[in-house]
Amino acid sequence: MSSLCPFARATTGGGVCPVKSDKNSTGICPAKSDKNSGGVCPVTGKNNGTEHKDSTEHAEEKSTDPRMVPAKCPFGYDSNTFKLGPLSCIVCQALLHESSKCKPCSHKFCKACILRFKDCPLCGADIEGIEPDTELQALVDRFIDGHARIKRSHAAGDGEATDSKNKVIYEDVSMERGAFLVQQAMRAFRAQNIESAKSRLSMCADDIREELKSSEDNLDLCSQLGAVLGMLGDCCRTLGDAPSAISYYEESSEFLLKLPTKDLELVHTLSVSLNKIGDLRYYDGDLQSARSYYARSLDVRRNAAKEHSAVASQVIDLATSLAKVADVDRNLGNEGAAIDGFEEAIQCLEKLKLDSEQASLEQRRLSVLNFLQNQLADK
């Protein structure tokens, strides 16, 4: 699952990168180590310079309107300040899902989390059994349902007023709710509480679908839904539900294909979704279908590499797709096409020159190159 929140670019208050703000993550923005990114965060699309200053000034200008009620959770939390508390599981560090109580100590955890233990992670007592805590789970569900639900439509003139001249305008915080749900899903997924992650992402997808009913051409919403559906595909794939995973990946691709190809992060997400479908078809023995999806991903990456030939990650992605198509060609008995594909991929990687600050990309380049050279040696 991607560690990038698809809602970050649309957040209020300057667009804080949840990868950096989440205390449970590495705290490192993925753009900072890539020289080719120009110091721009791929999540927020902002840097630490004038753009941040401009956004802050813009936020201050908005706050001067006395009629404006700031977007906030009615419980006092937002996606970047939510901390562990009585509604969270200490094991996965996300909101409780299928809250369960240990016997006899009565400490509470997600069902999937506590089933991995024989002793209570909090007090060390032997776990004699577990029972569902429906009251606590109902409280968690009410919290999720109420979080960031303060939404009003400016266009419709929907508002509350003390008199006819003084209407109160509410900011739209639907993006904040989405960021919150995705953050909780990421935490749960990292801790292998996949059902919890899937539940939060499903809520998020339902929210976006509802928004799209009245705004079908909204590219931001299409981008967010495409990313969330891809994450749902990852959950189903991890759970071993290949048909559902393929369905989510295909739907993700449909939404991402509507978007401009200039956004490299979206291009990468689209190509990865297509490759994951190809992988699942490949493992199922349907090589022709696998090749079709690998080829579609290759086309996406070829176009991206043409427009962004100086971006090292795009070149490595292209070589990877060439390798996938060539591998299937070999398994289908088309050895000539396979050798051509492997050789083209090798040429791409050998031409690519990386500096010392791109150590992680260099390691990836060498790994793919080593695989390709071994494939040619086996011909």
C-alpha positions in Angstrom: 0.0 0.0 0.0 1.2 3.5 -0.9 2.4 5.6 2.0 1.1 8.7 0.2 -2.2 10.2 1.2 -4.3 11.0 -1.9 -6.0 13.8 0.0 -3.0 15.8 1.1 -3.0 18.2 -1.9 -6.5 19.3 -1.1 -6.2 19.8 2.6 -6.9 23.1 4.2 -4.2 25.1 6.1 -1.4 24.8 3.7 -1.4 21.2 2.8 0.6 19.3 5.5 2.2 16.1 4.3 0.8 13.3 6.4 3.9 11.2 5.8 5.9 13.7 7.7 3.3 14.6 10.3 2.5 11.0 11.3 4.6 10.2 14.3 4.3 6.5 13.6 6.0 6.8 10.2 9.6 7.4 9.4 9.0 11.2 9.5 10.8 11.6 6.2 9.1 13.2 3.2 9.8 10.9 0.2 10.7 13.8 -2.0 13.6 15.0 0.0 16.0 12.3 -1.0 15.3 12.5 -4.7 17.3 15.3 -6.3 15.1 15.2 -9.4 12.0 16.2 -7.5 13.3 19.7 -7.0 12.5 19.6 -3.3 8.8 19.4 -4.0 6.8 17.0 -1.9 4.9 14.6 -4.1 2.0 14.5 -1.6 1.4 18.2 -1.1 3.0 19.6 -4.2 4.7 22.2 -2.1 8.2 23.0 -0.9 9.6 24.8 2.1 9.9 28.1 0.3 7.6 30.7 -1.1 4.8 28.4 -1.9 4.4 27.6 1.8 4.5 31.3 2.6 1.9 32.1 0.0 -0.5 29.3 1.2 -0.1 30.5 4.8 -0.9 34.1 3.8 -3.9 32.9 1.8 -5.2 31.0 4.8 -4.8 34.1 6.9 -6.8 36.1 4.4 -9.6 33.5 4.5 -9.7 33.6 8.3 -10.4 37.3 8.3 -13.9 36.7 7.1 -15.9 36.9 10.4 -18.7 34.7 8.8 -16.3 31.8 8.1 -16.3 28.8 10.5 -13.0 26.9 10.2 -13.1 23.3 9.1 -12.6 21.1 12.1 -13.7 17.8 13.6 -16.6 18.2 16.0 -14.7 16.0 18.4 -11.7 18.4 18.3 -9.3 16.2 16.3 -8.0 16.3 12.7 -6.0 13.8 10.6 -2.6 15.2 11.7 -3.2 15.6 15.4 -5.1 12.5 16.3 -3.2 10.6 19.0 -3.7 7.2 20.6 -6.4 7.2 23.2 -9.3 5.1 24.6 -10.7 4.6 21.1 -7.5 3.2 19.6 -5.7 -0.2 19.7 -2.3 -0.1 21.2 -1.1 -2.9 18.9 -2.0 -1.5 15.5 -2.2 2.2 16.7 -5.3 2.8 14.7 -8.9 3.2 15.7 -10.4 0.0 17.2 -12.0 -2.4 14.7 -14.2 -5.3 16.1 -13.2 -4.1 19.6 -12.6 -7.1 21.8 -12.0 -7.5 25.6 -9.5 -9.9 27.1 -10.5 -12.2 29.9 -9.8 -11.8 32.8 -7.9 -8.5 32.6 -10.5 -6.6 30.5 -8.0 -4.8 28.3 -9.3 -3.9 24.9 -7.8 -4.3 21.4 -8.9 -5.0 17.8 -10.0 -8.6 17.4 -7.5 -9.3 14.7 -4.7 -7.8 16.8 -5.3 -9.6 20.0 -5.8 -13.0 18.4 -2.0 -13.0 17.7 -1.2 -13.0 21.4 -1.4 -15.5 24.3 -0.6 -12.9 26.9 -2.1 -9.4 27.2 0.2 -6.9 25.5 -0.6 -4.4 28.2 -0.4 -6.3 31.5 1.1 -9.7 30.5 -1.8 -11.7 32.0 -2.7 -15.0 30.4 -5.5 -14.6 27.9 -8.2 -17.1 28.8 -10.6 -15.8 26.2 -11.9 -12.7 24.4 -15.3 -11.3 24.0 -16.7 -8.5 21.8 -17.1 -5.1 23.4 -20.1 -3.8 21.4 -20.5 -0.6 23.5 -17.0 0.6 22.9 -17.2 -0.3 19.2 -20.4 1.6 18.9 -18.6 4.6 20.4 -15.8 4.3 17.9 -18.3 4.0 15.0 -20.0 7.2 16.2 -16.7 8.9 16.4 -15.8 7.9 12.8 -19.3 8.9 11.5 -19.1 12.3 13.2 -15.5 13.1 12.3 -15.2 16.0 9.9 -18.9 15.9 8.9 -19.4 19.6 9.1 -20.1 20.3 5.4 -22.1 22.9 3.7 -22.5 23.8 0.0 -21.6 27.4 -0.8 -23.2 27.2 -4.2 -26.6 26.2 -2.8 -26.3 29.0 -0.2 -26.9 26.5 2.5 -26.0 28.1 5.8 -27.2 29.1 9.3 -27.9 32.6 10.2 -28.8 34.6 13.2 -30.5 37.1 11.0 -31.1 37.7 7.3 -28.0 39.8 6.8 -25.4 37.7 8.7 -25.1 34.2 7.2 -22.6 31.8 8.6 -20.5 29.9 6.0 -19.1 26.6 6.8 -15.9 25.3 5.1 -16.1 22.0 3.2 -14.1 19.5 5.2 -14.9 16.3 3.3 -11.2 16.1 2.3 -10.2 16.2 6.0 -12.4 13.2 6.7 -10.9 11.3 3.8 -7.3 12.1 5.0 -8.2 10.9 8.5 -9.7 7.6 7.2 -6.7 6.9 4.9 -4.3 7.7 7.8 -6.1 5.1 10.0 -6.1 2.6 7.2 -2.3 3.0 6.6 -1.6 2.5 10.3 -3.7 -0.6 10.4 -2.2 -2.0 7.2 1.3 -1.5 8.4 0.4 -3.5 11.5 -1.2 -6.3 9.4 -4.7 -5.5 10.6 -5.9 -5.8 7.1 -9.7 -6.0 7.8 -9.5 -2.7 9.7 -7.7 -1.0 6.9 -10.2 -2.3 4.3 -13.1 -1.1 6.5 -11.7 2.5 6.7 -10.9 2.6 3.0 -14.3 1.4 2.1 -15.9 4.2 4.1 -13.5 6.6 2.3 -14.4 5.3 -1.1 -18.1 5.6 -0.3 -17.7 9.2 0.7 -15.9 10.1 -2.6 -18.4 8.2 -4.7 -21.2 10.3 -3.0 -19.2 13.5 -3.8 -18.8 12.4 -7.4 -22.5 12.1 -8.0 -22.7 15.9 -8.1 -19.3 16.5 -9.6 -18.5 13.8 -12.1 -15.7 15.8 -13.8 -13.8 16.7 -10.6 -10.3 15.5 -11.4 -9.2 15.7 -7.7 -12.0 13.4 -6.7 -11.2 11.0 -9.5 -7.5 11.0 -8.4 -8.5 10.4 -4.8 -10.9 7.6 -5.6 -8.4 5.9 -7.9 -5.8 5.9 -5.2 -8.1 4.6 -2.5 -9.4 1.9 -4.8 -5.8 0.8 -5.4 -5.3 0.6 -1.7 -8.4 -1.5 -1.3 -7.0 -3.8 -4.0 -3.8 -4.2 -1.9 -6.0 -5.2 1.1 -7.8 -7.8 -0.9 -4.6 -9.1 -2.4 -3.1 -9.5 1.1 -6.2 -11.3 2.2 -5.8 -13.7 -0.7 -9.0 -12.5 -2.4 -7.6 -12.2 -6.0 -11.0 -11.6 -7.8 -11.9 -8.7 -5.5 -8.3 -7.3 -5.8 -8.5 -7.4 -9.6 -11.9 -5.7 -9.5 -10.6 -2.8 -7.3 -7.4 -2.4 -9.4 -9.4 -2.3 -12.7 -11.8 0.3 -11.2 -8.8 2.3 -9.9 -7.3 2.3 -13.4 -10.6 3.5 -15.0 -10.5 6.6 -12.8 -6.8 7.3 -13.1 -7.0 7.1 -16.9 -9.3 10.1 -16.8 -6.5 12.3 -15.4 -3.7 14.2 -17.1 -0.5 12.3 -17.6 1.7 15.1 -16.4 1.4 14.1 -12.7 4.2 11.5 -12.3 2.7 10.3 -9.0 -0.6 9.5 -10.7 1.2 7.9 -13.7 3.1 5.7 -11.3 -0.1 4.7 -9.4 -1.9 3.8 -12.6 1.0 1.7 -14.0 1.4 -0.1 -10.7 -2.3 -1.0 -10.6 -2.1 -2.4 -14.1 1.0 -4.4 -13.2 -0.7 -5.8 -10.1 -3.6 -7.1 -12.2 -1.0 -8.6 -14.6 0.7 -10.2 -11.6 -2.5 -11.8 -10.4 -3.4 -13.0 -13.8 0.2 -14.4 -14.2 0.0 -16.3 -10.9 -3.4 -17.7 -12.0 -1.8 -19.1 -15.2 -3.6 -16.7 -17.6 -0.4 -15.5 -19.4 -2.2 -13.8 -22.3 -4.3 -11.7 -20.0 -1.2 -11.0 -17.9 0.7 -9.8 -20.9 -2.1 -7.5 -21.9 -2.1 -5.7 -18.6 1.7 -5.6 -18.5 1.7 -4.1 -22.0 -0.8 -1.4 -21.0 1.4 -0.5 -18.0 4.4 -0.4 -20.4 2.6 2.0 -22.7 1.9 4.3 -19.8 5.5 4.2 -18.6 6.9 4.7 -22.1 4.9 7.9 -22.5 6.0 9.1 -19.1 9.7 8.4 -19.8 9.5 10.3 -23.1 8.2 13.4 -21.3 10.4 13.0 -18.2 13.6 11.4 -19.5 15.6 13.1 -16.8 13.6 11.6 -14.0 15.5 8.4 -12.9 12.6 6.7 -11.3 10.6 6.8 -14.6 13.5 5.1 -16.5 13.7 2.3 -13.9 9.9 1.9 -14.0 10.1 1.6 -17.8 12.8 -1.1 -17.6 10.8 -3.0 -15.0 7.7 -3.0 -17.3 9.9 -4.1 -20.3 11.2 -7.0 -18.1 7.6 -8.1 -17.2 6.4 -8.2 -20.8 9.6 -10.0 -21.9 9.2 -12.6 -19.1 5.7 -13.4 -20.3 6.8 -13.5 -23.9 9.4 -16.1 -23.0 6.8 -18.2 -21.1 4.5 -18.0 -24.2 7.3 -19.3 -26.4 8.1 -16.0 -28.1 11.8 -16.1 -27.4 12.8 -13.5 -30.0 10.4 -10.8 -28.6 11.6 -11.7 -25.0 15.3 -11.1 -25.9 14.5 -7.8 -27.6 12.6 -6.7 -24.5 15.3 -7.7 -22.1 18.0 -6.0 -24.2 16.0 -2.7 -24.5 15.5 -2.7 -20.7 19.3 -3.2 -20.2 20.1 -0.4 -22.5 17.8 1.9 -20.6 19.4 1.1 -17.3 23.0 1.2 -18.5 22.5 4.7 -19.9 21.1 5.9 -16.6 23.7 7.7 -14.5 22.9 8.4 -10.8 24.8 10.5 -8.3 25.8 9.6 -4.7 22.6 11.2 -3.3 20.4 8.7 -5.1 21.7 5.6 -3.4 18.2 4.0 -3.0 17.5 4.4 -6.8 21.0 3.1 -7.6 20.3 0.0 -5.6 17.0 -0.5 -7.4 18.7 0.0 -10.8 21.3 -2.6 -10.1 18.8 -5.1 -8.8 16.7 -4.8 -12.0 19.8 -4.8 -14.2 21.1 -8.0 -12.5 17.8 -9.7 -13.1 17.8 -8.7 -16.8 21.4 -9.9 -17.3 20.5 -13.2 -15.7 17.5 -13.6 -18.1 19.7 -13.1 -21.1 22.3 -15.5 -19.7 19.6 -18.2 -19.5 18.4 -17.8 -23.1 
